[in-house]
Amino acid sequence: MTDEELAKKVGDAAERIKKQVAETIVGQEAVIEEILISLFVEGHSLIVGVPGLAKTLLVSTLAQSLALKFNRVQFTPDLMPSDITGTDVIQEDKATRERMFKFLSGPIFANVILADEINRTPPKTQAALLQAMQERKVTVGGQTYDLPRPFFVLATQNPIEQEGTYPLPEAQLDRFLLQINISYPNEEEERAIVRKTTSAFTPVLKPVLHAEEIQEIQSLVRRVPVADSVVNFAVRLARSTRPAEPGIPEAIKKWVTWGAGPRASQALILGAKARALLRGYTTPSVDDVRFLAYPVFRHRLILTFHADAERITSDQVIADLLRNVND
């Protein structure tokens, strides 16, 4: 199968996945697209939204549509690293009476992990998850275990209540490919949600892609060619978020303390490649980079005190950035 045929297959599969998810989830098309982009570039995503917006249901529905093993971990202040990774236990051989350690794997040994309210657990436990995200491995008792592939973490945060939380440091936030914001549904969508969830309807989900096919797509993303003009725009956009750079927009100097690092440039291009494939194209465009600017930058920009005081959001800064940086 040629790359063109595989790209068409990816686009067709994406449409089937979206239709499957739509059987359970109303709206949120952009959110679903961003999650698929993150999956197809083998990245992880941070989902930010108030309670009750079906974040858990969305992730579990997507996992079923992809025939992937799904585990949810509810992060709490008393959660220990071993509660996520697993631990060694002593077992006795009934025949020889010999005792030995046996590793009992934790919930992280799955393809899709929902880390619910990740900022509610202490840094030590957060670090155990983030190490697995970075290395795709877990070390317990001096023994290293490979995690199943594909391996995909979706972490959620509640933007309202911040008491008793442990916010992720900027260096750890940078490990998330995208920050996906989920907002309230519009009135028409909310009516559809109420009708669907208060009826006896139970959707039957059928797997669209299997693990091997997803890994094939992840490999294809890396092979997608990108025009120099698209790469140049992505790099220029990322560098324009840094206040010390010459010739940057005035809004950046005023509202941003620290901008995005090189991982942001990489995320823009990888995400643009995946988005092009999702839409059935074999190469990304500047429009794909522009679409990815919001989820790539919003958790990587550290705003100034004045921005916080005037309630300037990262999305407002990014919108101004896109207006002022030419293709």
C-alpha positions in Angstrom: 0.0 0.0 0.0 1.4 3.4 -1.0 1.6 6.3 1.3 -1.2 8.0 -0.7 -3.4 5.0 -0.2 -2.6 4.8 3.5 -3.3 8.5 3.9 -6.7 8.0 2.4 -7.2 5.0 4.7 -6.3 7.2 7.7 -8.8 9.9 6.6 -11.6 7.3 6.1 -10.8 5.7 9.5 -10.9 9.1 11.2 -14.3 9.7 9.8 -15.6 6.3 11.0 -14.1 7.0 14.5 -15.8 10.4 14.7 -19.1 8.8 13.7 -18.7 6.1 16.4 -17.8 8.6 19.1 -20.8 10.8 18.0 -23.1 7.8 18.9 -22.2 8.7 22.6 -20.7 12.2 22.6 -22.6 15.2 21.3 -20.5 17.9 19.6 -16.9 18.4 20.6 -15.6 17.8 17.1 -12.5 19.9 17.5 -11.7 18.1 20.8 -12.0 14.7 19.2 -9.8 15.8 16.3 -7.1 17.1 18.7 -7.2 13.8 20.7 -6.7 11.8 17.5 -3.9 14.1 16.4 -2.1 13.5 19.8 -2.7 9.7 19.5 -1.3 9.5 15.9 1.9 11.3 16.8 2.4 9.1 19.9 2.0 12.1 22.2 0.0 12.8 25.4 -2.6 15.4 26.1 -3.8 17.5 29.0 -7.6 18.0 29.0 -8.9 21.0 30.9 -12.6 21.4 31.6 -15.1 21.8 34.4 -16.8 18.7 35.8 -19.7 17.2 33.9 -18.5 17.7 30.3 -18.1 13.9 29.7 -14.3 13.9 29.6 -14.1 10.4 31.0 -16.9 9.1 28.7 -15.2 10.7 25.7 -11.9 9.0 26.4 -13.4 5.6 27.2 -15.6 5.8 24.0 -12.5 6.6 21.9 -10.6 3.7 23.4 -13.5 1.3 22.5 -13.6 2.7 19.0 -9.8 2.0 18.7 -9.9 -1.5 20.2 -7.4 -0.4 22.9 -7.2 -1.4 26.5 -8.4 1.5 28.7 -7.7 2.2 32.4 -8.8 5.1 34.5 -6.8 6.3 37.5 -8.5 8.7 39.9 -5.7 10.9 41.3 -6.0 11.7 45.0 -3.7 13.2 47.7 -3.0 9.7 49.1 -2.2 8.0 45.8 1.2 6.4 45.8 3.5 5.7 42.8 3.1 2.0 43.3 -0.7 2.4 42.9 0.0 3.4 39.3 3.0 1.4 38.3 2.5 -1.8 40.3 4.6 -3.4 42.9 6.6 -6.6 43.8 4.9 -9.0 46.2 6.3 -12.2 47.8 4.8 -15.4 46.6 5.5 -19.0 47.7 6.0 -21.9 45.3 3.6 -24.6 46.5 5.9 -27.4 45.3 9.3 -26.2 46.5 8.1 -23.9 49.3 10.5 -21.3 47.9 9.6 -17.7 48.3 10.2 -15.2 45.5 9.1 -11.8 44.4 6.5 -11.5 41.7 5.6 -8.2 39.9 1.9 -7.3 39.9 1.4 -4.7 37.2 -0.5 -1.5 38.0 -3.2 0.3 35.9 -0.6 2.1 33.8 -0.1 -1.2 31.8 -2.7 -0.3 29.3 -2.9 1.5 25.9 -5.0 4.5 27.0 -4.6 5.9 30.5 -7.0 8.5 31.8 -5.2 10.3 34.7 -8.2 12.0 36.2 -7.4 15.3 38.0 -3.7 14.8 37.8 -3.0 17.9 39.9 -4.7 16.4 43.0 -1.8 14.0 43.7 1.6 15.0 45.2 4.6 15.5 42.9 6.2 12.1 43.7 3.2 10.3 42.2 2.9 12.8 39.4 6.6 12.0 38.6 5.9 8.3 38.4 3.3 8.8 35.7 5.3 11.4 33.8 8.4 9.1 33.7 6.3 6.4 32.1 5.0 9.0 29.6 8.5 10.0 28.6 10.3 6.6 28.5 7.3 4.2 27.9 8.9 2.1 30.7 8.4 1.4 34.4 11.1 0.5 36.8 10.1 -1.4 40.0 12.5 -3.1 42.4 15.4 -2.6 40.0 13.6 -4.3 37.1 12.5 -2.4 34.0 9.2 -3.3 32.3 8.1 -2.1 28.9 4.6 -0.5 28.6 2.3 -1.8 25.9 2.3 0.1 22.6 0.7 2.3 21.6 0.8 4.1 25.0 -1.3 7.2 25.3 -2.0 9.3 28.5 -4.9 11.8 28.8 -4.6 13.8 32.0 -7.5 16.0 33.2 -7.6 19.1 35.3 -10.4 21.1 36.8 -9.8 24.8 36.1 -12.2 26.0 38.8 -11.2 24.5 42.1 -7.5 24.8 42.9 -7.5 24.2 46.7 -5.6 21.2 47.8 -3.9 20.7 44.4 -0.3 20.3 43.3 0.0 22.1 39.9 2.4 20.5 37.4 5.7 22.3 37.0 6.4 23.9 33.7 9.0 21.3 32.7 6.5 18.6 33.2 3.7 20.4 31.4 6.0 20.7 28.4 5.9 16.9 28.1 2.3 17.1 27.1 2.0 17.5 23.4 -1.3 19.4 23.6 -3.6 21.1 26.1 -7.1 20.5 25.0 -9.8 22.8 26.4 -13.3 21.5 26.7 -16.0 24.1 26.9 -19.7 24.0 27.7 -22.0 22.8 24.8 -24.2 25.3 23.0 -27.9 25.3 23.6 -28.8 22.9 20.7 -26.1 20.5 21.7 -27.2 20.5 25.3 -30.8 19.7 24.2 -29.4 16.7 22.2 -27.4 15.6 25.2 -30.4 15.6 27.5 -32.5 13.7 25.0 -29.9 11.1 24.4 -28.8 10.5 28.0 -32.3 10.4 29.4 -33.5 7.7 26.9 -33.1 4.0 26.8 -30.7 4.2 23.9 -27.5 2.2 24.3 -24.9 2.6 21.5 -23.0 -0.4 20.2 -19.5 0.5 19.4 -17.4 -1.4 17.0 -13.6 -1.1 16.8 -12.4 0.9 13.8 -8.6 0.6 14.3 -6.5 -1.9 16.2 -3.2 -1.4 17.9 -1.0 -2.6 15.0 -2.8 -0.2 12.6 -2.4 2.7 14.9 1.3 2.0 15.2 1.5 1.9 11.4 -0.2 5.3 11.2 2.3 6.7 13.8 5.1 5.5 11.6 3.5 7.1 8.6 3.2 10.5 10.3 7.0 10.6 10.7 7.4 10.0 7.0 5.0 12.7 5.9 7.0 15.4 3.9 6.7 19.0 5.0 7.4 22.1 2.9 10.2 24.4 4.1 7.8 27.3 4.2 5.6 25.3 6.7 8.5 24.4 8.9 9.8 28.0 8.8 6.4 29.3 9.8 6.2 26.9 12.7 9.6 27.8 14.0 9.0 31.5 13.5 5.7 31.2 15.4 7.3 29.4 18.4 10.2 31.8 18.5 7.8 34.7 18.5 6.4 33.6 21.9 9.8 34.4 23.6 10.0 38.0 25.0 13.8 38.2 24.4 13.5 37.6 20.7 14.0 40.6 18.4 11.1 41.9 16.4 8.4 40.0 18.3 4.8 41.4 18.7 4.3 44.0 21.4 1.6 41.9 23.1 4.2 39.1 23.7 6.6 41.6 25.4 3.7 42.9 27.6 1.9 39.7 28.5 4.5 36.8 28.4 7.3 36.1 30.9 8.5 32.9 29.3 7.7 31.5 25.9 7.5 28.1 24.3 10.7 26.0 23.8 11.8 23.8 20.9 9.3 21.1 21.9 6.6 23.5 20.7 8.1 23.7 17.2 8.3 20.0 17.1 4.7 19.6 18.3 3.4 22.1 15.7 5.0 20.1 12.8 4.1 16.6 14.1 0.5 17.7 14.9 0.2 19.4 11.5 1.3 16.1 9.8 -1.2 14.1 11.7 -4.0 16.6 11.0 -3.2 16.5 7.3 -3.5 12.7 7.3 -6.8 12.9 9.3 -8.2 15.0 6.5 -6.9 12.7 3.8 -3.9 14.8 2.6 -0.3 13.7 2.2 1.4 16.9 3.4 0.4 19.6 5.9 -0.2 23.3 5.2 0.2 26.5 7.2 -3.5 26.3 8.1 -2.7 23.0 10.0 0.0 24.8 11.9 -2.4 27.7 12.8 -5.0 25.2 14.0 -2.4 23.5 16.3 -1.1 26.8 17.7 -3.7 27.0 20.4 -3.4 23.5 21.9 0.4 23.5 21.5 1.1 26.9 23.1 -1.6 27.4 25.7 0.1 25.4 28.5 3.7 26.4 27.5 3.3 30.2 27.8 3.9 31.7 31.3 2.0 35.0 31.5 3.1 38.1 33.4 1.5 39.3 36.6 -0.1 42.1 34.6 -1.7 39.6 32.3 -3.2 37.7 35.2 -4.4 40.9 36.9 -6.2 42.0 33.7 -7.5 38.4 33.1 -5.6 38.0 29.8 -5.7 34.4 28.8 -3.1 32.4 26.9 -5.7 31.9 24.0 -6.0 35.7 23.7 -2.2 36.1 23.5 -2.0 33.3 20.9 -4.8 34.9 18.8 -2.8 38.2 18.8 0.4 36.2 17.9 -1.3 34.6 14.9 -2.5 38.0 13.7 1.0 39.4 13.8 3.2 36.6 12.5 3.0 36.3 8.7 3.0 33.0 6.8 
